[in-house]
Amino acid sequence: MAEQNKKMPKTTKNHAAKNAANQPPRRGAKEKSKPNRGYNTGRRTQRPTSVPSLPIHYTALGGLDEIGKNMAVFEYGDDAFIIDCGMSFPDEDLLGVDVVLPDFSYAVKIKDKIRGIFITHGHEDHIGALPYLLKEMNIPVYAAELTIALIDSKLKEHGLSGKADLHVVKAGSTVTVSKNISVEFVTVNHSIPDAVALAIKTPIGYVVHTGDFKIDTTPVMGPMIDLARFGQLGNEGVLALLADSTNAERPGYTPSERVVGESFANLFRKAHKKRIIVATFSSNLPRIQQIMTASAQDGRKVAVSGRSMINFVSIAQELGYLHIPEGLLIDIDEINSYPKDRVTLITTGSQGEPMSALSRMAFSDHRKVEVGPEDYIIISATPIPGNEKTVGKVINELMKRGCEVVYEKMYDVHVSGHACQEELKIIHGLTKPKFFIPVHGEQKHLYKHAALAKIMGMPNKNVLITSIGQTVELTADKMSVVGSVQAGRVLVDGLGVGDVGSIVLRDRKHLAEDGIIVVVASVDGVSGELVSGPDVVTRGFVYVRESEGLIDQIKDVAYKALEDCCRNPRCDWSTMKTRVRDDLSRMLFQKTKRSPMILPIIMDV
């Protein structure tokens, strides 16, 4: 432990000096304005001095050619650190899988040289995999205050509370990673407070990683993006820019979050006789603040529903990010004590998730909320690609119950947290990078962002679209892919990690499509005679009562196969099972054109 502590980075003074009194307290200290959650804040020293230059190596382990599971490893000489550690949710073909993690086996392999993890903001696609990584290596985590609070809450769920080395870093501050590298936190706007870009200082220039961002000149929470600092970095010399590509296909600018607040005020007036239910992302605290403000102005009480929503609101209120008037917030158990037109319910489920609160309301499966004609429901989010059907299904069910439903295409009830083309151009223009790597997006987003960089005058050779696992080498004069490491996805089912591989997924798909047939028989181990059976059990293949003739044929084919094997003294158990499986598969495909999973069980008696 002592050797590990010696390697820990220390925070240093930023370009605009900050008062140490503004820093959140160390573990065990007391502070009147905000509660101490047990996080560390590092000390500050001078920036690292220049040393002979080495090449920079950057390896993305996620977040390229996909949305989610953002993670990258940054290496310089014998020192390295990780940028973000996120997860993603499974596609429809990942049957039974709960979450998808990046394959961080390379990070574990080089853990002795990793000095810390730097997190840009508190969304699941940037922090969701942290508990799994921290079980493999105990290294410092650096992030802004709200992000650290959300990480700490997530670690508690995994039994890691108090075991991780968490450091709160204010925007504008710098963390010294080693004598060669420092990381500066730069304020950006996003759909969650405390989002930052990372300005990585090396002996051969800055590498700027924007994280997820947009330019919001009138943010609901926190300051405007620090465009002045991006311009200063450009003047000091940015070697490479790694920028968010999520909205690279969209022209123009992303609207300010305040547009949604104006829409809420109008919609609340239209719903004056009804209860209002708003479904949105639990992490979108500016949106939640505006819903609460509109509710207070309309004389409504506010309740929250959904585990993640309750968790986010609780943490944000405790840290002072949400400003809730006295008496506005009520428990969900109290909503029936007020007239419906005096209540607003903020809930999860904007993506139509089957177990979310809104989905359970739509299908009359919510224990505390029953919806109907007296409900005015606002879905304040855009469906993530692939979720359109599930969202539409929930909307249809709500409408069947007589609810009036407002969703994103009808009114301005949602704005993105990501920069559109003109904002991306502004960041390119301010930072003036020599090299550019688009990150955080599917292939179409990366290509479009690369095209924007070329439109702004960057040579083709200075723009690189890379893939997860590829190691990019940066020198003062050149950028190229110099190798690759193990990368991909790790599937989590329940509490297990990595226990769902391609074979398991293939079997699940097989079972889902064609069902299973179990053939049970008993054979005398001494005489080799068939004692009983075969008995047939099916699930997900045919309805037995209507297919008795087919079941009898299955029994006949299995009986003949077993009898033939029993007459052959050299036939072992494995051969017997294979013969039953092959004969049944052939017959069933001829009869039904289906290939159910066949599981022979032969008992020795």
C-alpha positions in Angstrom: 0.0 0.0 0.0 2.8 2.4 0.8 4.4 1.9 -2.6 1.0 2.5 -4.3 0.5 5.8 -2.3 3.8 7.1 -3.5 2.6 6.8 -7.1 -0.6 8.7 -6.5 -0.9 12.0 -8.4 -1.4 15.3 -6.6 -3.7 18.1 -7.7 -1.9 21.3 -8.7 -2.8 25.0 -9.3 -4.7 25.7 -12.4 -4.3 28.5 -14.9 -6.6 30.8 -12.8 -5.6 30.4 -9.2 -8.4 29.1 -6.9 -8.8 29.6 -3.2 -8.1 26.4 -1.3 -11.1 27.2 1.0 -13.4 26.5 -2.0 -12.3 22.9 -2.2 -14.7 20.2 -0.8 -13.5 18.8 2.5 -11.2 15.8 3.0 -12.6 12.7 4.7 -13.7 13.4 8.2 -13.7 17.2 7.9 -16.8 19.3 8.6 -18.4 21.9 6.4 -21.5 23.9 7.0 -22.7 24.6 3.5 -22.5 21.1 2.1 -22.4 17.6 3.7 -19.1 15.7 3.8 -19.5 12.5 1.7 -16.1 11.2 2.5 -14.1 12.1 -0.6 -10.5 13.2 -0.9 -9.3 16.4 -2.5 -5.7 16.4 -3.6 -3.1 19.1 -2.8 -1.8 21.5 -5.4 1.8 22.0 -6.5 3.4 23.5 -9.6 3.0 22.2 -13.0 5.4 19.6 -14.3 8.6 20.9 -16.0 9.5 20.0 -19.6 11.4 16.9 -20.2 12.7 15.1 -23.3 9.7 14.1 -25.4 8.4 10.6 -26.0 5.5 9.5 -28.2 2.0 9.5 -26.8 -0.1 6.3 -27.0 -3.9 6.5 -27.0 -6.0 3.3 -27.0 -9.8 3.4 -27.0 -11.4 0.4 -25.3 -14.9 1.5 -26.0 -17.0 4.4 -27.4 -16.0 4.1 -31.1 -18.4 2.7 -33.7 -21.0 2.5 -30.9 -22.9 4.6 -28.5 -21.9 3.9 -24.9 -19.2 2.1 -22.9 -16.8 4.9 -23.3 -13.3 4.1 -22.1 -9.7 4.9 -23.2 -6.1 4.5 -22.0 -3.6 7.3 -22.3 0.1 6.3 -22.0 3.2 8.4 -22.0 6.5 6.5 -21.2 6.1 4.5 -18.0 2.9 6.4 -16.9 -0.7 5.9 -17.9 -4.2 6.8 -16.9 -7.7 5.9 -17.9 -10.4 8.3 -19.3 -13.9 7.3 -18.4 -15.1 3.8 -17.7 -18.7 3.4 -18.9 -21.2 0.7 -19.8 -23.9 0.2 -22.3 -27.2 -1.6 -22.4 -27.8 -4.8 -24.3 -29.3 -5.0 -27.8 -32.3 -7.3 -28.5 -30.0 -10.1 -29.6 -28.3 -10.2 -26.2 -30.9 -12.4 -24.6 -30.9 -12.2 -20.8 -27.9 -9.9 -20.6 -28.2 -7.0 -18.1 -25.4 -4.7 -19.0 -22.4 -4.6 -21.4 -19.0 -3.6 -20.2 -15.8 -2.7 -22.2 -13.2 -5.4 -22.2 -10.6 -3.7 -19.9 -8.2 -6.6 -19.7 -5.5 -4.5 -21.3 -5.9 -1.9 -18.5 -5.6 -4.6 -15.9 -2.5 -6.0 -17.7 -0.7 -2.6 -17.4 -2.2 -1.7 -14.0 1.2 -1.1 -12.4 1.7 2.0 -14.7 -1.8 3.4 -14.4 -1.8 6.4 -12.1 -5.5 7.2 -12.0 -9.0 7.3 -13.7 -10.3 10.6 -14.9 -14.1 10.8 -15.4 -15.7 13.5 -17.6 -19.2 13.3 -16.2 -21.7 11.1 -14.3 -23.7 9.4 -17.0 -23.8 5.6 -17.0 -22.0 5.3 -20.3 -19.0 7.0 -18.6 -19.1 5.6 -15.0 -21.2 2.4 -15.2 -18.2 0.0 -15.5 -16.2 1.6 -12.7 -17.2 -0.8 -9.9 -16.1 -3.8 -12.1 -12.8 -2.2 -12.9 -12.1 -1.1 -9.3 -12.5 -4.8 -8.2 -9.5 -5.5 -10.5 -7.3 -2.6 -9.5 -7.4 0.0 -6.7 -6.4 3.3 -8.2 -7.4 6.9 -7.6 -10.5 8.2 -9.3 -10.7 11.9 -10.2 -13.9 13.7 -11.1 -16.1 16.7 -10.2 -18.2 16.8 -7.1 -21.6 15.5 -8.4 -19.8 12.8 -10.5 -17.9 11.6 -7.5 -21.2 11.5 -5.5 -22.9 9.4 -8.2 -19.8 7.1 -8.4 -19.9 6.6 -4.6 -23.6 5.7 -4.8 -22.9 3.1 -7.5 -20.0 1.7 -5.5 -22.2 1.1 -2.5 -24.4 -1.1 -4.6 -21.4 -3.3 -5.3 -20.1 -3.4 -1.7 -17.2 -1.1 -2.5 -18.2 1.8 -0.3 -15.2 3.3 1.5 -12.8 1.1 -0.4 -12.2 3.3 -3.4 -9.8 6.2 -3.6 -12.2 9.0 -4.7 -10.9 12.6 -5.3 -13.1 15.7 -6.0 -11.5 18.0 -8.5 -13.1 21.5 -9.3 -13.4 22.6 -12.9 -10.3 24.8 -13.6 -8.0 22.7 -11.4 -5.2 20.5 -12.6 -4.1 17.1 -11.5 -0.4 16.1 -11.8 -0.4 12.5 -13.1 3.4 12.3 -13.2 6.5 14.5 -13.7 5.6 14.4 -17.5 1.8 14.6 -17.6 -0.9 16.8 -16.0 -4.7 16.8 -16.6 -6.7 20.0 -16.4 -10.5 20.0 -15.9 -12.2 22.5 -18.2 -15.9 23.4 -17.8 -18.3 22.3 -20.5 -22.1 22.1 -20.8 -24.0 18.8 -21.0 -27.3 17.4 -19.9 -25.9 16.8 -16.4 -24.0 19.3 -14.2 -20.3 19.1 -13.5 -19.4 17.9 -17.0 -15.8 18.6 -17.9 -13.3 18.3 -20.8 -9.8 17.1 -20.1 -6.8 19.2 -21.3 -3.9 16.8 -21.0 -0.5 18.5 -20.9 2.5 16.6 -22.2 6.0 17.7 -23.2 5.0 17.7 -26.9 1.7 19.7 -26.5 -1.8 19.4 -25.2 -4.2 16.6 -26.0 -7.8 17.9 -25.5 -10.5 15.4 -24.8 -13.9 17.2 -24.9 -16.0 14.4 -23.2 -19.7 14.8 -24.0 -20.5 18.5 -24.5 -22.5 21.3 -26.1 -22.3 25.1 -26.1 -25.1 26.4 -23.9 -24.9 30.2 -23.4 -27.9 30.2 -21.0 -27.4 27.0 -18.9 -29.9 26.1 -16.2 -27.2 24.9 -13.9 -23.6 25.9 -13.5 -21.5 28.2 -15.7 -21.3 28.4 -19.5 -18.7 26.3 -21.2 -15.2 27.8 -20.7 -14.7 28.8 -24.4 -11.9 31.3 -23.3 -9.9 28.4 -21.9 -10.3 26.4 -25.1 -9.0 29.4 -27.0 -6.0 29.8 -24.6 -5.2 26.1 -25.1 -5.2 26.7 -28.8 -2.7 29.5 -28.4 -0.5 27.3 -26.1 -0.5 24.5 -28.6 -2.9 21.6 -29.0 -1.3 18.6 -30.5 -4.5 16.6 -30.8 -8.2 17.1 -30.3 -10.5 14.1 -29.4 -14.1 15.4 -29.7 -17.6 14.2 -29.1 -19.2 13.0 -32.4 -22.8 12.1 -31.2 -24.5 14.9 -33.1 -22.0 15.4 -35.9 -24.7 14.7 -38.4 -27.0 17.5 -37.2 -26.5 21.0 -38.7 -26.7 24.2 -36.7 -26.6 24.5 -33.0 -28.1 22.5 -30.1 -30.9 24.6 -28.4 -30.4 25.7 -24.9 -32.0 23.7 -22.1 -34.0 26.8 -21.2 -36.1 26.2 -24.3 -37.6 23.1 -22.6 -38.4 25.2 -19.5 -40.5 27.6 -21.6 -42.3 24.6 -23.1 -43.1 23.2 -19.7 -44.6 26.5 -18.6 -46.9 26.4 -21.7 -47.8 22.7 -21.2 -48.6 23.1 -17.5 -51.1 25.8 -18.4 -52.8 23.4 -20.9 -53.0 20.7 -18.3 -54.7 22.8 -15.6 -57.4 20.2 -14.9 -55.2 17.1 -14.9 -52.4 15.5 -13.0 -49.0 15.9 -14.8 -46.6 13.0 -15.2 -43.2 13.8 -16.7 -40.9 11.0 -17.8 -37.3 12.0 -18.3 -33.7 10.8 -17.7 -33.0 10.7 -14.0 -29.5 12.2 -14.6 -30.9 15.3 -16.4 -30.9 17.5 -13.3 -31.4 20.8 -15.2 -34.6 19.3 -16.7 -35.8 18.1 -13.3 -35.1 21.6 -11.8 -37.2 23.2 -14.5 -40.1 20.7 -14.0 -40.0 21.6 -10.3 -39.9 25.3 -10.9 -42.9 25.1 -13.3 -44.8 23.0 -10.7 -44.1 25.5 -8.0 -45.4 28.3 -10.2 -48.5 26.3 -11.0 -49.2 25.5 -7.4 -48.5 21.8 -7.7 -46.8 19.4 -5.3 -44.0 17.2 -6.8 -43.4 13.5 -6.2 -40.7 11.3 -7.8 -40.9 7.7 -8.9 -38.3 5.2 -10.0 -35.2 4.0 -8.1 -32.7 5.9 -10.2 -34.8 9.1 -10.2 -35.1 9.0 -6.4 -31.4 8.4 -6.0 -30.4 11.3 -8.3 -32.8 13.8 -6.8 -31.7 12.8 -3.3 -28.0 13.2 -4.1 -28.5 16.5 -6.0 -30.6 18.0 -3.3 -28.1 17.0 -0.6 -25.2 18.6 -2.6 -27.2 21.7 -3.4 -27.6 21.2 -7.2 -31.4 21.2 -7.0 -33.2 24.1 -5.4 -36.5 22.8 -4.2 -38.9 25.2 -2.4 -39.9 24.2 1.1 -42.9 21.9 1.1 -42.8 21.3 -2.7 -41.6 17.7 -2.6 -43.9 15.0 -1.3 -43.6 11.3 -1.0 -45.3 9.2 -3.7 -47.5 7.6 -1.0 -49.1 11.1 -0.5 -50.1 11.8 -4.1 -53.7 10.6 -3.6 -54.1 13.0 -0.6 -54.1 15.9 -3.1 -56.4 16.8 -6.0 -55.0 15.4 -9.2 -54.6 18.9 -10.7 -52.4 19.9 -7.8 -49.8 17.1 -8.4 -46.8 16.6 -10.7 -45.1 13.2 -10.8 -41.5 13.0 -12.2 -40.7 9.5 -13.3 -38.2 7.2 -15.1 -39.2 5.3 -18.3 -38.7 7.9 -21.1 -37.1 5.1 -23.1 -39.9 2.6 -22.7 -37.8 0.3 -20.5 -40.1 -2.7 -19.5 -39.4 -2.5 -15.8 -39.4 1.3 -15.6 -42.0 3.3 -13.6 -43.8 4.7 -16.6 -44.0 1.4 -18.4 -45.5 -0.2 -15.3 -48.1 2.6 -15.1 -49.0 2.0 -18.8 -49.6 -1.7 -18.2 -51.4 -1.2 -14.8 -48.5 -2.9 -13.0 -47.4 0.1 -10.8 -48.2 -0.5 -7.1 -48.8 3.2 -6.2 -49.9 5.0 -9.4 -52.9 4.2 -11.6 -53.2 6.3 -14.8 -56.3 7.3 -16.7 -58.2 10.2 -18.5 -57.2 12.6 -15.7 -53.5 12.3 -16.5 -51.4 14.6 -18.8 -48.2 12.7 -19.6 -45.1 14.4 -21.0 -42.3 12.2 -22.3 -39.3 14.6 -22.1 -36.7 12.6 -24.1 -35.8 11.5 -27.6 -35.8 7.7 -28.0 -32.3 6.3 -28.2 -31.9 4.5 -31.6 -33.4 1.1 -31.3 -35.9 2.1 -28.5 -38.5 3.6 -30.8 -40.7 0.6 -30.8 -40.7 0.2 -27.0 -41.4 3.9 -26.5 -44.2 3.7 -29.0 -45.7 0.7 -27.3 -45.8 2.6 -24.0 -47.4 5.7 -25.6 -50.1 3.5 -27.2 -50.9 1.8 -23.9 -51.1 5.1 -22.1 -53.5 6.5 -24.8 -55.6 3.3 -24.5 -56.2 4.3 -20.9 -57.4 7.7 -21.9 -54.2 9.6 -21.0 -53.2 12.7 -23.0 -49.6 12.1 -24.0 -47.1 14.7 -25.2 -43.8 13.5 -26.6 -40.7 15.1 -28.2 -42.0 15.3 -31.8 -45.0 17.3 -30.8 -43.5 20.0 -28.7 -40.1 21.3 -27.6 -40.0 19.0 -24.5 -36.4 17.8 -25.1 -33.1 19.1 -26.3 -29.9 17.2 -26.8 -26.9 17.4 -24.5 -24.5 17.0 -27.4 -23.0 19.6 -29.8 -24.2 20.0 -33.3 -22.0 20.8 -36.3 -21.6 24.6 -35.8 -20.6 24.0 -32.1 -18.1 21.3 -33.2 -16.6 23.8 -35.6 -16.2 26.4 -32.8 -14.2 24.0 -30.7 -12.1 23.1 -33.7 -11.5 26.7 -34.4 -10.6 27.6 -30.8 -8.3 24.8 -30.1 -6.6 24.7 -33.6 -5.3 21.1 -33.2 -2.6 19.7 -35.3 -4.2 16.2 -35.3 -7.9 15.2 -34.8 -9.5 11.9 -33.7 -13.4 11.8 -33.6 -14.7 9.8 -30.6 -18.0 8.9 -28.9 -20.2 7.8 -31.8 -21.1 5.2 -34.4 -19.2 4.9 -37.6 -21.5 7.4 -39.4 -20.9 10.0 -36.7 -17.2 9.5 -36.7 -17.0 9.9 -40.5 -19.2 13.0 -40.5 -17.1 14.6 -37.8 -13.9 13.8 -39.6 -15.4 15.5 -42.7 -16.1 18.6 -40.7 -12.5 18.8 -39.6 -11.3 18.5 -43.2 -13.8 21.3 -44.2 -12.1 23.5 -41.6 -8.8 23.0 -43.3 -7.2 20.0 -41.6 -5.1 17.8 -44.0 -6.4 14.3 -44.6 -3.3 12.7 -43.0 -3.9 14.6 -39.8 -7.4 13.2 -39.3 -7.8 9.6 -38.1 -10.8 7.4 -37.6 -9.8 4.6 -35.4 -11.5 1.5 -33.8 -11.6 0.1 -30.3 -8.4 -1.8 -29.4 -6.2 0.1 -31.9 -3.3 2.0 -30.4 -2.6 5.4 -31.9 0.9 6.9 -31.6 1.2 10.7 -31.5 4.5 12.5 -32.0 5.2 16.2 -32.6 5.1 15.4 -36.4 3.0 12.3 -37.0 -0.1 10.3 -36.0 -0.5 6.7 -36.8 -1.9 3.3 -35.7 1.0 1.3 -34.4 -0.7 -1.8 -32.9 -3.7 -3.2 -31.2 -4.7 -4.7 -27.9 -7.5 -7.0 -26.7 -10.8 -5.1 -26.8 -14.5 -5.8 -27.2 -17.4 -6.3 -24.8 -17.9 -8.2 -21.6 -21.5 -9.3 -21.0 -23.0 -9.2 -17.5 -26.0 -11.4 -16.5 -27.1 -10.9 -12.9 -24.2 -10.7 -10.5 -21.8 -12.6 -12.8 -19.3 -10.9 -15.1 -18.2 -12.4 -18.3 -20.2 -15.6 -17.8 -22.3 -15.1 -21.0 -20.3 -15.9 -24.0 -21.1 -16.6 -27.7 -22.1 -20.2 -27.0 -24.5 -19.3 -24.2 -26.1 -16.6 -26.4 -26.4 -19.0 -29.3 -28.2 -21.5 -27.0 -30.5 -18.8 -25.7 -31.4 -17.7 -29.2 -31.9 -21.4 -30.2 -34.3 -21.9 -27.2 -36.2 -18.7 -27.9 -36.7 -19.5 -31.5 -37.4 -23.3 -31.6 -37.8 -24.5 -28.0 -36.5 -27.6 -26.4 -37.3 -31.3 -26.3 -36.0 -33.5 -23.4 -35.9 -37.3 -24.0 -35.5 -39.3 -20.8 -34.8 -43.1 -20.7 -33.3 -45.7 -18.3 -30.8 -48.4 -19.4 -29.6 -51.4 -17.4 -25.9 -50.8 -17.0 -25.1 -54.6 -16.7 -27.4 -56.1 -19.4 -27.5 -53.1 -21.6 -31.3 -53.4 -22.0 -33.7 -50.4 -22.2 -35.5 -50.6 -18.9 -38.0 -47.6 -19.2 -38.8 -44.8 -21.5 -38.3 -43.0 -23.6 -40.4 -40.2 -22.0 -40.6 -36.9 -23.8 -40.9 -33.4 -22.3 -41.2 -30.3 -24.5 -41.1 -26.6 -23.8 -41.6 -23.8 -26.4 -41.8 -26.3 -29.3 -45.4 -27.4 -29.7 -48.6 -27.5 -27.6 -48.6 -31.1 -26.4 -52.4 -31.6 -26.2 -52.7 -30.6 -29.9 -49.7 -32.5 -31.1 -50.0 -36.0 -29.5 -49.3 -37.7 -32.9 -46.0 -35.8 -33.2 -45.0 -36.7 -29.6 -45.7 -40.4 -30.3 -43.5 -40.2 -33.4 -40.7 -38.6 -31.3 -41.0 -41.5 -28.8 -40.9 -44.1 -31.6 -37.7 -42.6 -33.2 -36.0 -42.3 -29.9 -37.0 -45.8 -28.9 -35.6 -47.3 -32.1 -32.3 -45.3 -31.8 -31.9 -46.5 -28.1 -32.7 -50.1 -29.0 -30.2 -50.2 -31.9 -27.5 -48.8 -29.5 -28.4 -51.3 -26.7 -27.9 -54.2 -29.2 -24.4 -52.9 -30.0 -22.0 -53.8 -27.1 -19.5 -51.2 -28.1 -22.0 -48.3 -27.9 -21.2 -46.0 -25.0 -23.4 -43.4 -23.3 -22.1 -40.5 -25.4 -22.7 -42.3 -28.7 -26.2 -43.2 -27.5 -27.1 -39.6 -26.8 -25.6 -38.4 -30.1 -27.6 -41.1 -32.0 -30.9 -40.0 -30.3 -30.2 -36.3 -31.0 -29.3 -36.8 -34.7 -32.2 -39.1 -35.5 -34.7 -36.8 -33.8 -33.3 -33.7 -35.4 -33.6 -35.2 -38.9 -37.2 -36.4 -38.4 -38.4 -33.1 -36.8 -36.9 -30.9 -39.5 -38.6 -33.1 -42.2 -41.9 -32.9 -40.4 -41.9 -29.3 -39.1 -39.0 -27.4 -40.8 -37.9 -26.5 -37.2 -34.8 -27.5 -35.2 -35.6 -27.5 -31.5 -32.8 -28.1 -29.0 -32.8 -31.8 -28.2 -31.5 -32.9 -24.8 -31.3 -36.7 -24.3 -31.0 -37.8 -20.6 -30.1 -41.5 -20.2 -29.9 -42.9 -16.7 -27.9 -46.0 -15.7 -29.9 -48.3 -13.4 
